[in-house]
């Protein structure tokens, strides 16, 4: 049994070791040598489930890694193998259980090296769940701009909506320019069938937890609230295969963490702890797009986990970006005439929502749901078109007539962080000829790609 597992580990090492300074897909820096040795003790306990063979197996893995590093001329902090072995043994006196995941940081502290900073050479392989238009993929492009040494590869995605997957395929390709495989319905995905990946991203359906939805949670009649359970199921299957992803990035509405949905949130924490993502496995933050350069009041809960636990002092809150931009700065120069309401429609809107006047000095947002004009200059949250919750109010012309219209597709996607010039000459997303209704749905359900890029950059600067 032990020999079989050692062979598996050696095969993985050979697969990702490609030069004398690169072991397992990472450049080996001075502070990382002890950590690498320890990580393979940890594999014996949580990745392959062999507690009875733990010590013999761990020693074999240690010898193998130490010799591999030495033979590849990697810089090793101490040439004294016995001293390093004894330090790790001293820290790991008890059986390797889930409760001992904290040992990883204790070993680093014991050896006085602090948290290691690994420079990645091998591309981070990403699987994008509930992908929509590819919010994570567009965010990764932003990450690459800020951290050129970070390489990534989207190896698969899951999306059941026909129009969303067509939009994804039109914009996200592999290195050869080919479409990336869509694994479709996540409820039917088996972990053993998936390609290996290092990061799972997913905004599991938020309607069951949203104040704008029916708040049915896991009892949602459409089954959407149960999608989180399928993420955990797949992770468990991957654990059995020794292929747990190193990183998880999840997103939902802020209602997910409290009230009657608190037990679901707590179960997620327990499941991630059991899987090996640390004692306190989930960093969480409610972030608002308007705090990061996009004039949309869009609050979303972001969650991040790292296999083995997060570094001490880790935070999921990037520094806010000071900006004077308002919704008016994100509107098209020449909106299509079909977007404008007729005089009769404007009059009906005023009566229905008790609005005295739509005369404004600067373009503003009308919050249909709350029946008020947003005078702070920000857009309300972009939502699906069936909610019909947003109108743009323009400054009257010389005739003084009130001007109210729908928001254009380009404006919606601009407010979702996409780089689209106001004259529409430059647009980073291919809309694939889809309708106003379908594209508005994508925007309402999507990720603010500007914020995703900022968040990923903030995360990878810490780990």
N, C-alpha and C positions, 0 to 999 in steps of 0.2 A: 504493500500500500504506500509506504513512505517513498520507496524508489519511484513508483509511478508518478507521484505528485512532484517529486524533485525533477523528474524528466519533463513534466509539463512546464514547470517554472523555467528550466533551462531552455526549452524550446521557445518560450516567450522572450527570454532575454536575447537569444540568437536572432529572433525575428526583428527586434528593435534596436540592436546594437550594431551600428554601422561604421564607427571609426574609433580611434583610440581615446577620444575625449567624450564620446557619447555612449552612455549606457542606458538601455531601456527607454530611449527617446529623449533623454535629458542630458544636457551638459552637466558634468559632475563638478561642482564647485567645492571649495575648501570646507564649507560648513555643512556639506550634505553627506559626507561619507558615513558617519555614524547612523544617520537617518536611514540611509539605504540598507545598511546591515539590519537595522531594526525592522524595517518594513517587511522584510522577508521572514522574520520571526512572526510578525503579525499575519502574514499570508497563511502561515501554518495553522494559526488559530481561528481566523475568521473567514479566510478565502476558500479554504479547502476542507474545513471541518474535521480535523484529525487530532483532537486533544490528547488521545492516548499515546500517539507517536510524537507528541509535540517536541520534547527535548531532543531526541535523536534527529528528528527532521530539521528542527531549528538549527542544530549544530551543523548539519550537512549543508543547509542553505547558507549559513554564515560563512563556512569555509569556501564554498563555491563563489560567493560574492566577493569575499576578501581577495581570493586568488584572481578572480576575473579583473577586479580593479587594478591589482598589482601588475598583472600581466599586460594590461592595456596602458600602463604608465600613467594612470590617473593619480592625481595628488591625493595622498591619504594623510589625514591629520596625524595619526599615530601608526608607526610600523609595528607596534607591539600588539599583536593579535590577541594574546591572552589578557592583556589589560582591558582591551575593548570588550572582549567576551565576558570578563568578570563584571564589568560595569553594567552590562545589560542584564546578566543573570541576577545581580544584586537587586536590580529594580524589579525584575519579573519573578518574584518568589512564589506568587500564587498562580493558580490555574488560569489559563487564558480564556476568560469568559467575556461576555459583552460588557460587564461592568469595568473591565480593565482596559477599555479603549483609551482611557486617559493616560495610559502608560506611554503612549507615543510622545506626548509633550513632556512627560516626566523624564524620559530618557534624554531628550534634547536638553532639558534644564540641568539634569544630572551631569552631563558632559560639558556643560557650560558653553554651548554653541548657539543657543537661541534658535529661533525658527529659521529654517533654511530658505534660501531664495533661488529657485531653480529656473534657469533660462531654458525655455522649451525650444527644441529643435524639431522633433517630430510634430506634425500637425495635430492639433486637438480635433479629434473626430467627434462630430456633433450629430445627434439625432433630435430632430425638431418635432415634438408632439403638438397636436392641435394647431397646426402650423399657420393656418390662414394664408396671408400673402407672404409669409416668411419674415415675420418681425424679428426673430432671433438672427436670421441670416443677414438681414440688412444691418442689424446692430453689430454683428461680428465684423462687417465691413468697416464700420466706424472704429471699432476696437483696433483693427489692423492699421488704420490711419494713425492712431495715437500711439500704438506700440508695434512698430514694424517687425520686431523680432518674434511676435506671436503669429504663428501659422495655424490655420484651421481648415477643416474639410467637412462639409455637410455630407454625411454618408447615407442619410435616409430621412424621411419625414412621414407623418401620419396626418391625414386630413380626409374627412368623409364628404365634405361639400364639393360638388362638381366644379362650381365656378371658382371657389377658393383654390382648389388644386390646379386649375388651369392658369390662374393668375400666378401661383407659385412657380409653375413650370415655365411660364413665360419670362420669369425674372431670375430664377436661381438655377444654375447649371453646375455640373462638375468641372474639373480642371480641363477636360477635353471638350467642354461645351455641350455635353449631353444632359438630358433631363435626369434628375435624381429620383430614385425609386420612391413612390408613395406606397406605404404599407396600409393605407386606408383605415379601416375601422379598428381602433385601438383595443376594443373588446375582444377582437379575434386574433390579435397578435400574440405569438408565443416567443418568449425570450430566446429560445434556442434557434429560432429562424432569423433573428436580427443580426446584422453585421456588428462587429465590435465597435464600441464608441466610448468616448471619454466624458462626454457631457450630454445630459438630457435636458432639454428646455421644453417648457409647456405652460401655456395659460389654460389650464383645464376649465371647461365651460363655467362661466361666472354667473349665468342667469339664476341658478338655484340659490345663490347666496347674495344676489344683488337686490337693493331696494327697488330697482326698476323692474325686477323679475317677480316671480311668484313666491320666492323664498321657500321652496320645498326641500332644499338641501338634498340629502341622499334619498329622500322619498319623492323626489321630482318625478312626476308621471312620465316624463320623456326620457328618464334614465340618465340625464346629463350629470346630476350630482354624484353618480356612482363612478364617474370617469376617474376620479382621484384614486379610487380603489384599484382600478386597472393599472395605474402607474405603479402602485405598490406591488401588485401581483407580478408584473413584469420584472421589477427589481428583484423580487424574491427568486424568480426563475433564473435571473442572471447571476445571482449570488451562488446558486447551486452549481453554476458553470464556472465560477471564479472569474466572472466578467462584469462585476458591478462598475457602473460609470463613476469616475472620480468626482464629477461635479453634477449638481442638480440646480437648475434655475427655474423656479415656478412663479406664476403670477395669478392673481385673482383680485376681486374687489375687496375693499377693506372689511366688509361685513363677514368675511370668512372666519375671522378670529374671535368673534364674540357672540353673545346672545345664545340663541338656540343652536348655533352652528359650532359653538365652543367644543363640544365633544368630538366633532369631526376633526377639528384642528388638533386637539389633544391626541387623537388616535394617530394622526400623521406623525406627530413628534415621537410617539412610542414606536411606531413602525420603523422610522428612520434610525432611531437608537438601536433597535433590534438588528437592523441590517448592517450596522457598523459605521454609521455616520457621526459617531461621537456622543458623549453624554448630553451635551446641549446642541443637538444636530442642526438646528435651523436658525439662521440669521434672518430677521424680518425687518421690513421697513415699509411704511406707507409713503410713497413719493408722489409729488404733484408735478405734472408737466410744466406748469407755469413757473416753477422754481428753477427750471433748467433750460430756459431760453425759448420755450414754446408757449404762446399766449392762450393756452387752453387749460381750464380748471379741470384736470383729469387726475383724480387720486386712484392709485392702484397699490395693492399690497404685493411686494416682491419678497421672495423667499429663496435663500441659497444654502446649500449644504455641500460639504466636502467629505469624501470618504476618509474615515479616521478622525474627523473632527476639524474644526476651524482653528486658525492660529489665535493665540491670545491677543486681545485687543482688536480683533476683526470687527469692522463695522460695515453695514450695508447702505449707509447714507453718504452719498458723495457730497462734497461741498456745493452749496447752492451757487447758482450763477446769477449775478446781478445783471438785469436787462430791463430796458425801457420799452421793448417791443410790445405792441398790443395787437389785437385781432385785426385792426385796420391795416396793419403792415403786412398781413398775410392774405389779403384779398386780391383777387384777379384784377388786372388793369381794365379789362373789358369783359365783364361777365356776359354769358349768353343771355339773350333776351327771353328765352323760355323759362328762365329762373324767376322772373319778376311776377309778383302778384298784381292782379287787376285792381282798379279802384274799388270795385265791389268786394273783392276778397279782403282788402285792407280794412274796409269799413266793417265787414263781418267780424274780423279779428279784433277790432277795437271794442265792439259791443260785447262779444263773447268773453273777452278777458278783461273788460273794464279798463282799457288803456285810453287815457284822454287824448294823447297825441303821439305820433311816431316821428315828429320833427326833432332832429338831433344835430349837434354841431360837428360830430365826428362819427364815423361808422361804429355802430354798437351791435351787440347781440341781444335778441329778444328771446328770453327763456319762456317758451310756451307752457311748459309743465308747471312752472311756478308763477306764471302770469306777471312777469316783470321784465323791464329793460335793465340789462346789466351795465351799469354806468361805470364800472371799474375798468372797462376796455378789454376784458378777457372774454373768450368764448366759453360757453358752458361745455360740459363733456359731450364730445361727438358720440352719438348713439345710432343704433340701427334705425332705418327710415320709418319703420312702423311706429316708433315712439313719437315721431313728428314733433320733436321737442325744441327745434332751433330755427330761428329766422335771422337774417341779416338786415339791419336797418341802415340805409344809406342817407347821406346828407342831401336834402332837397336841392333841386336845380333852381334856376331863376324864377320859375313859376311857383315855387313854394310847395308843390305837391309832395305828399309823403311817399317815400320809396321803401318798400319791403320786399324781400326776395328769399328764395331758398339759397343755401350755400352750395357752391359748385363742387364737383368731385375733386378738382385740383386744390381747391381751398381746404376741403376736408383732409386730404392727404398731406397737404402742407402743414396742417395743424397736427398731423400724426408724425411729424418730424422729417418728412421727405423733402428733398431739395428740388423744388420746382419753382422756376422763375415766374414772376408775376405776369410776364408777357407770354408765358407758356412755351418759350422757345427751348428751354432746357427742363427736362423732367427725368429724374433718375428711375422712375418706375414705368414699366410697360403695362398699360391698362388692358391690353389684349382685346380691345374692341368691346368690352363689356358694358352693360347698361348702367344708367345712373343708379337705379335701385340696387343692383348687385354690388357695385363699387362702394356705394354708401354703406351697405351692410358690412363689407370688408373693413372699411374704416372704423365703423362703430364697434366691431369686434376685435380690432387689431391692437398691436403694440405701438407705442410711440417710439419709433426707431431711433430718434435722437436721444431719448432718455435711456434706451437699452444700450446704446453705444457708450454713453457716459457711465452707466452702471457697470458694464462689463470691464471697462478700463479701470474703474475704481476697484473692482474685485481683483483683477489680475495684477494690479500693482501691490496688493497685499499678500497674495499667495504665490 
